[in-house]
Amino acid sequence: MLKKIVIPLVIVVFLVATVLVIYKVLNPKDPEVLSQGNYIEATFMSDPLTPLDPNTANSVKVGGTIYDPQGRPSFEITDVKITPMKVWNPDSSGKLVESTHPYFVSVYITAKSINKKAAWAYPYGTDLILSGAHLAIYGDNWKFWAVILTVKDIK
């Protein structure tokens, strides 16, 4: 009877201890460990397939903040470039010709991370900041879908 209680109890204690150790290893809170990573600089481009209104684009300002989906500050905007949106239309012979849209624009944002990355990639909500990723970026009063063009480590 005693074995029926002791053995499962030992197994449960062992499993709980294992989970706690794994959690501590994967989620360091020690400032010394967290300070070992680098800051990153990322370049975002508004989604080329989604038209962006110029009024929304003009809301993006240098010195502004990019927030993750949970509302935590993630990046400080260091450069903003607004260009006419490129579109491809067929000409009279059926060939695709690149031109610019008369109204919609594209936005290129360069931003520096506010925190250092603690792992191999910088977290952004439930996503990771990696070149080629497609995600929503949020400002003080704007949101649009973007593609990450570049990610660089900086000191």
Backbone as ProteinMPNN parsed JSONL, in Angstrom:
{"seq_chain_A": "MLKKIVIPLVIVVFLVATVLVIYKVLNPKDPEVLSQGNYIEATFMSDPLTPLDPNTANSVKVGGTIYDPQGRPSFEITDVKITPMKVWNPDSSGKLVESTHPYFVSVYITAKSINKKAAWAYPYGTDLILSGAHLAIYGDNWKFWAVILTVKDIK", "coords_chain_A": {"N_chain_A": [[0.824, -1.186, 0.0], [1.915, 1.257, 0.799], [3.881, 1.566, -1.163], [2.33, 2.109, -3.405], [1.643, 4.729, -3.069], [4.013, 6.17, -2.572], [5.779, 5.785, -4.808], [4.388, 6.95, -7.149], [4.283, 9.574, -6.117], [7.0, 10.302, -5.896], [7.674, 10.253, -8.601], [6.049, 12.331, -9.613], [7.124, 14.551, -8.21], [9.715, 14.516, -9.272], [9.147, 15.053, -12.023], [8.014, 17.636, -11.854], [10.208, 19.063, -10.837], [11.983, 18.749, -12.99], [10.633, 20.154, -15.03], [10.712, 22.76, -13.934], [13.496, 23.245, -13.918], [14.065, 23.184, -16.681], [12.509, 25.38, -17.487], [13.839, 27.5, -16.16], [16.314, 27.43, -17.457], [15.644, 28.018, -20.133], [14.366, 30.49, -19.946], [15.942, 32.892, -18.95], [16.303, 35.132, -16.236], [18.267, 36.459, -15.084], [20.175, 39.355, -14.919], [22.828, 39.453, -15.808], [23.027, 37.353, -17.646], [21.113, 38.167, -19.51], [22.242, 40.53, -20.471], [24.197, 39.774, -22.213], [23.53, 39.482, -24.88], [23.064, 41.033, -28.162], [21.922, 44.21, -29.441], [19.537, 44.689, -32.078], [19.183, 45.776, -35.482], [16.606, 46.365, -37.671], [15.105, 46.303, -40.901], [12.066, 47.187, -42.173], [9.559, 46.658, -44.639], [6.606, 47.926, -45.994], [3.907, 45.733, -46.744], [4.13, 44.557, -50.0], [1.931, 43.731, -51.469], [-0.31, 44.785, -50.369], [-2.178, 47.631, -50.529], [-1.165, 50.794, -49.246], [-2.352, 53.533, -47.558], [-1.477, 56.964, -48.03], [-1.886, 58.669, -45.808], [-1.727, 56.984, -43.591], [0.913, 56.143, -43.896], [2.273, 58.562, -43.489], [1.945, 58.848, -40.795], [3.914, 57.449, -39.549], [6.762, 58.09, -37.803], [10.151, 59.268, -37.401], [11.911, 58.39, -34.501], [9.716, 57.442, -33.271], [7.874, 54.668, -31.794], [7.804, 51.14, -32.228], [5.51, 48.705, -31.472], [4.972, 45.438, -30.035], [2.522, 42.782, -30.696], [1.306, 42.523, -28.178], [1.463, 44.987, -27.081], [3.848, 45.825, -25.966], [6.752, 47.884, -25.974], [9.033, 47.521, -28.666], [10.802, 48.354, -30.715], [12.72, 51.249, -31.689], [12.163, 53.747, -33.986], [14.42, 54.657, -36.471], [14.75, 55.567, -39.055], [12.742, 56.586, -41.81], [11.349, 55.956, -44.922], [9.363, 56.963, -47.537], [7.862, 55.895, -50.453], [6.439, 55.985, -53.797], [4.059, 53.397, -54.476], [5.047, 50.452, -56.124], [3.764, 48.99, -59.033], [2.719, 46.421, -61.322], [1.733, 46.341, -64.557], [0.045, 45.114, -67.469], [1.192, 45.861, -70.775], [0.187, 46.988, -74.093], [1.027, 44.859, -75.643], [0.97, 42.753, -73.948], [3.084, 42.357, -72.231], [4.504, 42.628, -68.951], [4.784, 45.674, -67.298], [6.632, 47.743, -65.198], [5.401, 50.208, -63.037], [4.456, 53.182, -61.178], [2.077, 53.51, -58.558], [-0.638, 55.804, -58.67], [-1.631, 56.78, -56.244], [-1.354, 55.128, -53.82], [1.244, 54.166, -51.444], [4.547, 52.94, -50.511], [6.262, 51.988, -47.548], [9.385, 52.195, -45.998], [10.989, 51.203, -43.166], [13.507, 51.713, -40.832], [14.667, 50.385, -37.857], [15.769, 50.273, -34.427], [16.27, 47.797, -31.98], [14.773, 47.889, -28.742], [15.356, 46.352, -26.549], [17.913, 43.916, -25.717], [18.689, 40.986, -27.617], [18.103, 37.774, -26.306], [18.394, 35.263, -27.14], [18.904, 33.224, -30.075], [17.393, 34.629, -31.914], [15.495, 37.663, -32.162], [12.708, 38.204, -30.13], [9.294, 38.937, -30.984], [6.459, 39.541, -29.815], [4.641, 36.665, -30.348], [6.059, 35.976, -32.522], [9.2, 35.85, -34.381], [11.895, 38.041, -35.098], [13.068, 37.885, -38.136], [14.785, 37.891, -41.265], [12.72, 38.182, -44.098], [10.385, 37.481, -42.842], [6.874, 37.897, -42.409], [4.809, 40.125, -40.95], [2.576, 41.865, -38.674], [3.017, 45.254, -37.853], [2.986, 47.677, -35.271], [2.25, 51.011, -34.344], [1.997, 54.119, -32.504], [-0.48, 55.148, -33.391], [-1.083, 53.682, -35.654], [-1.114, 50.82, -37.856], [0.201, 48.275, -39.881], [0.766, 45.653, -42.314], [3.901, 44.109, -42.775], [7.022, 43.275, -44.364], [10.041, 41.846, -43.343], [13.083, 43.051, -44.279], [15.898, 43.2, -43.712], [18.065, 42.13, -41.058], [20.265, 43.013, -38.566], [22.91, 42.502, -36.254], [23.813, 44.768, -33.723], [25.966, 46.667, -31.621]], "CA_chain_A": [[0.0, 0.0, 0.0], [2.818, 2.4, 0.886], [4.556, 1.686, -2.457], [1.384, 2.685, -4.356], [1.59, 6.177, -2.835], [5.353, 6.757, -2.604], [6.356, 5.769, -6.16], [3.817, 8.04, -7.969], [4.647, 10.855, -5.532], [8.388, 10.562, -6.299], [7.647, 10.54, -10.042], [5.464, 13.662, -9.776], [8.115, 15.516, -7.733], [10.782, 14.517, -10.272], [8.663, 15.736, -13.222], [7.877, 19.058, -11.545], [11.566, 19.593, -10.738], [12.519, 18.781, -14.352], [9.979, 21.268, -15.724], [11.25, 24.003, -13.379], [14.871, 23.41, -14.396], [13.984, 23.541, -18.107], [11.992, 26.748, -17.556], [14.895, 28.422, -15.739], [17.358, 27.443, -18.474], [15.143, 28.645, -21.35], [13.866, 31.833, -19.663], [16.801, 33.491, -17.928], [15.93, 36.446, -15.706], [19.491, 37.008, -14.54], [20.63, 40.481, -15.748], [24.127, 39.151, -16.41], [22.768, 36.52, -18.818], [20.368, 38.954, -20.485], [23.07, 41.593, -21.033], [25.196, 39.21, -23.109], [23.086, 39.561, -26.264], [23.258, 42.286, -28.885], [20.753, 44.868, -29.996], [19.445, 44.444, -33.509], [18.589, 46.792, -36.337], [15.805, 45.689, -38.683], [14.464, 47.126, -41.915], [10.737, 46.69, -42.508], [8.931, 47.238, -45.824], [5.173, 47.653, -45.993], [3.57, 44.601, -47.605], [3.998, 45.04, -51.375], [0.659, 43.315, -52.055], [-1.396, 45.472, -49.674], [-2.065, 49.088, -50.705], [-1.038, 51.564, -48.012], [-2.8, 54.906, -47.722], [-0.44, 57.93, -47.652], [-2.125, 59.215, -44.47], [-1.156, 56.017, -42.644], [2.374, 56.197, -44.046], [2.769, 59.804, -42.89], [1.86, 58.733, -39.333], [5.147, 56.81, -39.085], [7.734, 59.168, -37.573], [11.451, 58.952, -36.813], [11.864, 58.564, -33.052], [8.531, 56.752, -32.779], [8.059, 53.332, -31.239], [7.063, 50.004, -32.776], [5.061, 47.842, -30.38], [4.605, 44.076, -30.425], [1.063, 42.612, -30.625], [0.826, 42.633, -26.803], [1.575, 46.38, -26.672], [5.144, 46.122, -25.347], [7.681, 48.546, -26.901], [10.042, 46.611, -29.187], [11.781, 49.034, -31.565], [12.687, 52.697, -31.865], [12.311, 54.031, -35.413], [15.568, 55.528, -36.728], [14.664, 56.127, -40.402], [11.508, 56.29, -42.536], [11.389, 56.361, -46.327], [8.065, 56.73, -48.181], [7.995, 55.944, -51.911], [5.223, 55.539, -54.476], [3.948, 51.941, -54.541], [5.328, 49.885, -57.441], [2.751, 48.062, -59.552], [3.064, 45.852, -62.611], [0.56, 46.313, -65.418], [0.362, 44.668, -68.837], [1.082, 46.865, -71.833], [-0.679, 46.556, -75.197], [1.496, 43.58, -76.19], [0.825, 41.721, -72.922], [4.243, 42.313, -71.345], [4.334, 43.359, -67.7], [5.586, 46.886, -67.212], [6.628, 48.312, -63.845], [5.079, 51.624, -62.93], [4.121, 53.546, -59.804], [0.655, 53.746, -58.327], [-0.836, 57.256, -58.537], [-2.079, 57.194, -54.914], [-0.819, 54.336, -52.718], [2.684, 54.288, -51.208], [5.256, 51.913, -49.751], [7.041, 52.574, -46.464], [10.561, 51.467, -45.54], [11.29, 51.655, -41.804], [14.671, 51.14, -40.16], [14.426, 50.552, -36.422], [16.707, 49.613, -33.505], [15.569, 47.135, -30.881], [14.863, 48.55, -27.44], [15.998, 45.381, -25.656], [18.863, 43.017, -26.354], [18.158, 39.641, -27.839], [18.667, 36.838, -25.325], [18.517, 33.957, -27.794], [19.435, 33.333, -31.433], [16.566, 35.568, -32.667], [14.813, 38.653, -31.328], [11.275, 37.902, -30.077], [8.333, 40.007, -31.265], [5.212, 38.853, -29.466], [4.83, 35.227, -30.549], [6.889, 35.814, -33.716], [10.617, 36.169, -34.265], [12.362, 38.993, -36.108], [13.968, 37.209, -39.064], [14.624, 38.389, -42.629], [11.714, 37.472, -44.881], [9.155, 37.263, -42.073], [5.727, 38.754, -42.745], [4.097, 40.32, -39.684], [1.945, 43.163, -38.458], [3.747, 46.15, -36.953], [2.074, 48.61, -34.62], [2.788, 52.252, -33.809], [1.097, 54.783, -31.564], [-1.822, 55.262, -33.96], [-1.095, 53.049, -36.965], [-0.769, 49.396, -37.972], [0.148, 47.709, -41.217], [1.533, 44.435, -42.52], [5.23, 44.417, -43.298], [7.996, 42.212, -44.613], [11.345, 42.225, -42.795], [14.091, 42.937, -45.328], [17.228, 42.919, -43.159], [18.248, 42.091, -39.601], [21.703, 43.053, -38.249], [23.315, 42.692, -34.854], [24.589, 45.966, -33.449], [26.399, 46.75, -30.219]], "C_chain_A": [[0.872, 1.255, 0.0], [3.532, 2.638, -0.45], [3.645, 2.347, -3.49], [1.297, 4.203, -4.207], [2.958, 6.81, -3.051], [5.905, 6.837, -4.035], [5.716, 6.839, -7.054], [4.175, 9.425, -7.433], [6.071, 11.245, -5.927], [8.437, 10.928, -7.785], [7.106, 11.948, -10.301], [6.459, 14.731, -9.339], [9.257, 15.629, -8.74], [10.354, 15.279, -11.53], [8.521, 17.246, -12.998], [9.257, 19.716, -11.464], [12.2, 19.714, -12.123], [11.929, 19.95, -15.138], [10.519, 22.604, -15.218], [12.672, 24.273, -13.856], [14.868, 23.827, -15.867], [13.497, 24.978, -18.263], [13.076, 27.762, -17.208], [15.99, 28.539, -16.797], [16.888, 28.211, -19.71], [14.654, 30.071, -21.15], [14.719, 32.504, -18.585], [16.302, 34.867, -17.518], [17.148, 37.146, -15.11], [19.998, 38.137, -15.444], [21.964, 40.218, -16.441], [23.949, 38.325, -17.676], [22.085, 37.349, -19.899], [21.215, 40.024, -21.149], [24.1, 41.068, -22.021], [24.807, 39.319, -24.574], [23.386, 40.914, -26.881], [21.903, 42.92, -29.188], [20.681, 44.493, -31.477], [18.89, 45.675, -34.199], [17.875, 46.054, -37.46], [15.233, 46.718, -39.647], [13.159, 46.452, -42.313], [10.261, 47.384, -43.786], [7.447, 46.923, -45.759], [4.883, 46.574, -47.035], [3.346, 45.08, -49.034], [2.671, 44.656, -52.033], [-0.543, 44.008, -51.424], [-1.228, 46.976, -49.863], [-2.041, 49.799, -49.357], [-1.386, 53.019, -48.302], [-1.692, 55.874, -47.294], [-0.639, 58.525, -46.253], [-1.577, 58.291, -43.39], [0.365, 56.077, -42.693], [2.948, 57.442, -43.381], [2.672, 59.806, -41.373], [3.116, 58.113, -38.734], [6.228, 57.878, -38.996], [9.043, 58.632, -37.004], [11.389, 59.286, -35.326], [10.648, 57.899, -32.429], [8.87, 55.347, -32.306], [7.231, 52.322, -32.014], [6.769, 49.071, -31.616], [4.787, 46.445, -30.904], [3.083, 43.921, -30.281], [0.484, 42.696, -29.211], [0.956, 44.058, -26.265], [2.881, 46.737, -25.982], [6.049, 46.82, -26.37], [8.785, 47.581, -27.336], [11.153, 47.313, -29.958], [11.599, 50.536, -31.497], [13.001, 52.982, -33.33], [13.449, 55.029, -35.614], [15.526, 56.149, -38.118], [13.358, 55.686, -41.045], [11.662, 56.804, -43.957], [10.041, 55.988, -46.948], [8.254, 56.918, -49.683], [6.657, 55.573, -52.547], [5.229, 54.009, -54.604], [4.206, 51.465, -55.973], [4.217, 48.906, -57.801], [3.211, 47.563, -60.917], [1.778, 45.694, -63.403], [0.956, 45.814, -66.799], [0.257, 45.836, -69.827], [0.239, 46.29, -72.977], [-0.252, 45.225, -75.805], [1.416, 42.45, -75.16], [2.017, 41.595, -71.988], [3.942, 43.101, -70.073], [5.314, 44.52, -67.644], [5.467, 47.431, -65.793], [6.307, 49.799, -63.915], [4.772, 51.935, -61.474], [2.631, 53.824, -59.714], [0.442, 55.244, -58.125], [-1.207, 57.707, -57.12], [-1.356, 56.46, -53.784], [0.708, 54.403, -52.653], [3.23, 53.029, -50.525], [6.098, 52.638, -48.697], [8.193, 51.636, -46.121], [10.941, 52.051, -44.189], [12.552, 50.943, -41.33], [14.493, 51.427, -38.679], [15.451, 49.75, -35.626], [15.907, 49.003, -32.359], [15.786, 47.886, -29.577], [15.57, 47.648, -26.439], [17.006, 44.559, -26.437], [18.205, 41.671, -26.593], [18.864, 38.687, -26.891], [18.859, 35.459, -25.929], [19.047, 34.2, -29.204], [18.626, 34.292, -32.299], [15.836, 36.494, -31.696], [13.315, 38.35, -31.315], [10.43, 39.144, -30.332], [6.953, 39.407, -31.042], [5.45, 37.359, -29.549], [5.659, 34.935, -31.793], [8.347, 36.078, -33.384], [10.979, 37.139, -35.38], [13.439, 38.302, -36.932], [13.733, 37.777, -40.457], [13.625, 37.525, -43.383], [10.4, 37.245, -44.151], [8.11, 38.305, -42.461], [4.92, 38.905, -41.467], [3.48, 41.704, -39.615], [2.819, 43.982, -37.516], [2.796, 47.255, -36.51], [2.831, 49.829, -34.126], [1.791, 52.849, -32.838], [-0.326, 54.867, -32.098], [-1.909, 54.672, -35.365], [-0.73, 51.574, -36.849], [-0.775, 49.051, -39.452], [1.01, 46.455, -41.279], [2.846, 44.787, -43.195], [6.022, 43.131, -43.53], [9.326, 42.705, -44.063], [12.393, 41.982, -43.885], [15.456, 42.548, -44.793], [17.175, 42.902, -41.642], [19.761, 42.047, -39.354], [21.892, 43.17, -36.753], [24.091, 43.989, -34.762], [24.932, 46.001, -31.972], [25.7, 47.877, -29.527]], "O_chain_A": [[0.588, 2.208, -0.725], [3.763, 3.786, -0.829], [4.127, 3.071, -4.361], [0.906, 4.887, -5.153], [3.053, 7.879, -3.653], [6.447, 7.872, -4.422], [6.458, 7.594, -7.681], [4.353, 10.357, -8.217], [6.32, 12.403, -6.26], [9.178, 11.832, -8.172], [7.656, 12.677, -11.126], [6.621, 15.73, -10.04], [9.716, 16.734, -9.027], [11.133, 16.078, -12.051], [8.876, 18.038, -13.872], [9.443, 20.82, -11.977], [12.889, 20.697, -12.396], [12.656, 20.657, -15.836], [10.759, 23.503, -16.024], [13.013, 25.415, -14.165], [15.603, 24.737, -16.249], [14.025, 25.718, -19.093], [13.215, 28.777, -17.89], [16.533, 29.623, -17.011], [17.661, 28.982, -20.279], [14.54, 30.805, -22.131], [14.277, 32.666, -17.447], [15.921, 35.673, -18.367], [17.061, 38.297, -14.682], [20.231, 37.901, -16.629], [22.197, 40.71, -17.545], [24.635, 38.559, -18.671], [22.436, 37.247, -21.075], [20.938, 40.398, -22.289], [24.82, 41.867, -22.619], [25.68, 39.253, -25.44], [23.893, 41.82, -26.219], [20.873, 42.245, -29.188], [21.667, 44.031, -32.052], [18.218, 46.505, -33.586], [18.473, 45.21, -38.127], [14.919, 47.846, -39.266], [13.146, 45.296, -42.737], [10.532, 48.568, -43.987], [7.065, 45.783, -45.498], [5.535, 46.513, -48.077], [2.475, 45.916, -49.273], [2.327, 45.219, -53.073], [-1.671, 43.841, -51.889], [-0.236, 47.544, -49.406], [-2.793, 49.457, -48.445], [-0.793, 53.652, -49.175], [-1.029, 55.627, -46.286], [0.34, 58.852, -45.581], [-1.028, 58.754, -42.39], [1.027, 56.065, -41.655], [4.013, 57.373, -42.767], [3.255, 60.673, -40.722], [3.354, 58.24, -37.533], [6.571, 58.501, -40.0], [9.054, 57.675, -36.23], [10.878, 60.337, -34.939], [10.55, 57.797, -31.206], [10.012, 54.9, -32.408], [6.1, 52.604, -32.409], [7.67, 48.691, -30.868], [4.418, 46.27, -32.066], [2.421, 44.837, -29.792], [-0.717, 42.919, -29.059], [0.598, 44.316, -25.115], [3.014, 47.845, -25.461], [6.107, 46.391, -27.522], [9.398, 46.91, -26.507], [12.316, 46.919, -29.869], [10.497, 51.04, -31.281], [14.007, 52.502, -33.852], [13.456, 56.105, -35.015], [16.192, 57.157, -38.355], [12.915, 54.554, -40.853], [12.058, 57.95, -44.172], [9.627, 54.83, -46.889], [8.739, 57.955, -50.134], [5.831, 54.918, -51.912], [6.279, 53.403, -54.814], [3.647, 52.013, -56.923], [3.789, 48.099, -56.975], [4.008, 48.22, -61.587], [0.852, 45.004, -62.978], [2.073, 46.06, -67.253], [-0.637, 46.676, -69.731], [-0.353, 45.22, -72.834], [-1.067, 44.533, -76.415], [1.759, 41.31, -75.471], [1.975, 40.806, -71.043], [3.227, 44.103, -70.101], [6.507, 44.367, -67.905], [4.37, 47.568, -65.252], [6.856, 50.54, -64.729], [4.824, 51.044, -60.626], [2.009, 54.306, -60.661], [1.259, 55.895, -57.472], [-1.11, 58.896, -56.816], [-0.806, 57.098, -52.886], [1.378, 54.66, -53.653], [2.48, 52.183, -50.037], [6.581, 53.748, -48.923], [7.998, 50.43, -45.971], [11.187, 53.252, -44.074], [12.653, 49.719, -41.416], [14.208, 52.557, -38.283], [15.935, 48.708, -36.067], [14.98, 49.623, -31.837], [16.856, 48.448, -29.341], [16.303, 48.13, -25.575], [16.963, 44.509, -27.667], [17.29, 41.268, -25.874], [20.075, 38.778, -26.693], [19.432, 34.578, -25.289], [19.581, 35.271, -29.489], [19.126, 34.736, -33.333], [15.596, 36.133, -30.544], [12.704, 38.247, -32.38], [10.798, 40.254, -29.948], [6.353, 38.839, -31.955], [6.355, 36.834, -28.9], [5.936, 33.774, -32.092], [8.69, 36.472, -32.269], [10.43, 37.063, -36.48], [14.577, 38.151, -36.486], [12.599, 38.112, -40.8], [13.673, 36.296, -43.317], [9.407, 36.858, -44.767], [8.437, 39.444, -42.795], [4.398, 37.919, -40.948], [3.818, 42.594, -40.395], [3.304, 43.472, -36.506], [1.929, 47.701, -37.262], [3.918, 49.708, -33.56], [0.856, 52.18, -32.4], [-1.28, 54.679, -31.343], [-2.722, 55.116, -36.175], [-0.119, 51.143, -35.871], [-1.658, 49.486, -40.192], [1.863, 46.221, -40.423], [2.899, 45.65, -44.071], [5.729, 42.073, -42.973], [9.702, 43.855, -44.291], [12.568, 40.857, -44.353], [16.11, 41.665, -45.349], [16.347, 43.572, -41.025], [20.454, 41.165, -39.86], [21.13, 43.853, -36.069], [24.927, 44.283, -35.617], [24.225, 45.402, -31.161], [25.93, 48.111, -28.341]]}, "name": "protein", "num_of_chains": 1, "seq": "MLKKIVIPLVIVVFLVATVLVIYKVLNPKDPEVLSQGNYIEATFMSDPLTPLDPNTANSVKVGGTIYDPQGRPSFEITDVKITPMKVWNPDSSGKLVESTHPYFVSVYITAKSINKKAAWAYPYGTDLILSGAHLAIYGDNWKFWAVILTVKDIK"}
